[in-house]
Amino acid sequence: MSEQNQYTEDNIRSLDWKEHIRMRPGMYIGKLGDGSSPDDGIYILLKEVIDNCIDEFVMGSGKTIEVSIKDKTVAVRDYGRGIPLGKVIDVVSKMNTGGKYDSLAFKKSVGLNGVGTKAVNALSNYFRVESVRDDKQKAAEFSGGNLVLEEDIIDTTKRKGTKVTFIPDEAIFKNYKFRYEYVIKMLKNYCYLNAGLTIIFNGEKYFSDFGLRDLLDENIAEEDKVYPIIHIKAEDIEIAITHSKSQYSEEYHSFVNGQNTTQGGTHLVAFREAIVRTIREFYNKSFEPSDIRKSIVSAVSIKVMEPVFESQTKTKLGSTDMGSDEGMPSVRTFINDFIKNKLDNFLHKNPETADLLLRKILQAERERKELSGIRKLAKDRAKKANLHNKKLRDCRVHLADIKNPRYLESTLFITEGDSASGSITKSRDVNTQAVFSLRGKPLNSYGMSKKIVYENEEFNLLQAALDIEDDMENLRYNNIVIATDADVDGMHIRLLLITFFLQFFPELIKDGHLYILQTPLFRVRNKKETIYCYSDEERRNAIEKLKPKPEITRFKGLGEISPDEFKHFIGESIRLEPIMLDKATSIEKLLEFYMGKNTPDRQEFIIKNLKVELDVVEKE
């Protein structure tokens, strides 16, 4: 047997807690990312620290949480009971150590596994924890999970509570930056779910008076609501419901014990079933479920004893029962009974809302019947187009495959032309990256009905590739990336695709799935080093660094970038610019401004905002 194939006791190695987390971070925080996606690791680190503060608030200790992010340094301070001083170090550095295993102390906690702050500690190059109790303070500092400073217990006049300060390790999180839009959305969700809680972020206060009703008000413009928000709550459950006038598909915000379950789970399945069942019984009509739920915008929050999630990042509930105690109802029964009773009562007491809801359902029914023949023809066309061989080069991992540790990385690149799609196809990771090829510029879909999605071949095939025809839960990819040239034509194609998604699938944007691929405009190199530049400023800096007179290449299109180089731009160093709707933007007004008739206001906007960028391109 060759020496390299020998398997002895020397090959057996035990990793300590921090080594294991640093070697396999995806097991603890999902994907790493650079902060361009709301589920990137740096936000999970922040969430893990805040979750502990929320648990203190839920237990009646501390009504204010202070969060600050300056450059890459994060600080989170609560005014809860404080970590017992003798256990400050253990709580953040010993696995399976915490106060949440005692279900009497933390009955409906966000997390029960004792991993959260340990993962933050291990994945930060600087981590400091301070605890104040009984006019005493204990603090310790770590680097990469290693204890570097332990302070003695001292007297203090500070208010009781815990403060955690950390800097994510740039050796693990490459080129990351915090996007405040994602942070603010996370903090607002905490406020919606915890009445009486105030969160101060970089000096700005956030709180909620009306819980999930405020969440829907934030996510749907007043003029887009079919009827005023239905807001109902009881112990361990709260729901808010309305329907949208403009969007076509369903939009749900679901939570368990304060955790945003972006992948849904047993509670969301039960919620969707209960809505259909209750409305059918109220109107005594056997409506199709899709007609009832079409254009619904809703939120549901429940509290469960010792919840079981399907992933470490707790994005999908797996629990079937409300608790492990004998006699506890199933999640399905609990939600169904609540909605059957409360929603039915609400509709009886509010006949105007009931009438508006009925009209919306009947409208959806008419539209479905009108589209039924077209949809069948469209499906037949998609099959004849041999989608998976011609338009779509698929990958092996999809969003639905939640148990695969790489499912969050699943990406569809929407490309322009054969040369660009060819380069990406040759350089992609076939496990997680798929490519969809456009043929020319897509249609301007502004103001058109859903009928056009089935009649237009490009839109029909793109919808089929994403698998979002019937249900957004079937979305095949976590990231949808528009990859076009950085010229006038490329910008126009981007705008046309964004219009398509805003018009027919706005929740893809609201939920943070849509991005623009940033590719370098220039390559600056000499014999020793190559620098790729994404702006004119980066180009000037590279020229200065690589004196004297390096070779400068201007990339005019994606097809000019070789597959070997492209591998760098869509791999670890990928730069994505998220398309975001960070508040209750009127989609109709937004589309009218950008895609309606050419108005003086839009001309002035384009001149002010695009001329400088395009001038840089033309000069080169």
WOUR-V499754 format. One line per field, one symbol per residue. ss: DSSP state (a for helix, b for strand, c for the rest). psi: psi as a letter, one per 20 degrees, with the letter a starting at -180 (. if undefined). Layout:
ss = ???
psi = ???
This chain:
ss = ccaaacccaaacccccaaaaaaaccaaaacccccccccccaaaaaaaaaaaaaaaaaacccccbbbbbbbccbbbbbbccccccaaaaaaaaaccccccccccccccccccccccaaaaaaacbbbbbbbbbbccbbbbbbbbccbbbbbcccbbcccccbbbbbbbbcccccccccccaaaaaaaaaaaaaaccccbbbbccbbbcccccaaaaaaaaccaaabccccbbbbbccbbbbbbbbccccccbbbbbbccbbccccbaaaaaaaaaaaaaaaaaacccccaaaaaccbbbbbbbccccccbcccccccbcccbccccccccbaaaaaaaaaaaaaaaaaaacaaaaaaaaaaaaaaaaaaaaaaaaaaaaaaaaaaccaaaacbbcccccccccccccaaacbbbbbbaaaaaaaaaaacccccbbbbbbccccccccccccaaaaacaaaaaaaaaacccccaaaccccbbbbbccccaaaaaaaaaaaaaaaaacaaaaacccbbbbbcccbbbbccccbbbbccaaaaaaaaaacccccbbbbcccaaaccaaaaaaacccccbbbbccccccccaaaaaaaaaccccaaaaaaaaaaaaaaaaaaaac
psi = pqhijqoahiipppqrghggghhlhhhhjcrfrjiiqijqhhhhggghghhhhghgghjjooippppqoodjppppprlbiqpphijggghjjpqkprjjhoihhmglqgqjikhfhgggghjqipppppppplkqppqqqrokippipoqqprqqjqqqappppqoqoihgnplqqpohgggggghgggghinpipppoolipqprphkchhhghhhipqgiiphqqpoopqapjqpqpprqqhhqhaqpqoqqpkiponhjcahhhghghghgggghghgilqmqphhhgipjqorqpprpqpmqpqirhjlippipiqiriqpiprqggggggggghgggggghhimhgghghgghgghghgghghhigghhghghghhghilgihghporrhprhhmhipijhiippopororhgghgggghiroihiprpppqnaprqojpiqrihhhhhpgggghgghhiljghphijphqhpoponrqlaggghggghhghggggghlhhhghjkiprpppqqhqppqahhqppppjrhghgghgghhkqqmrpppooirhiipqhghhhhijchjpppoqoqnjampohghghhghiaqoqhghggggghhhggghggghh.
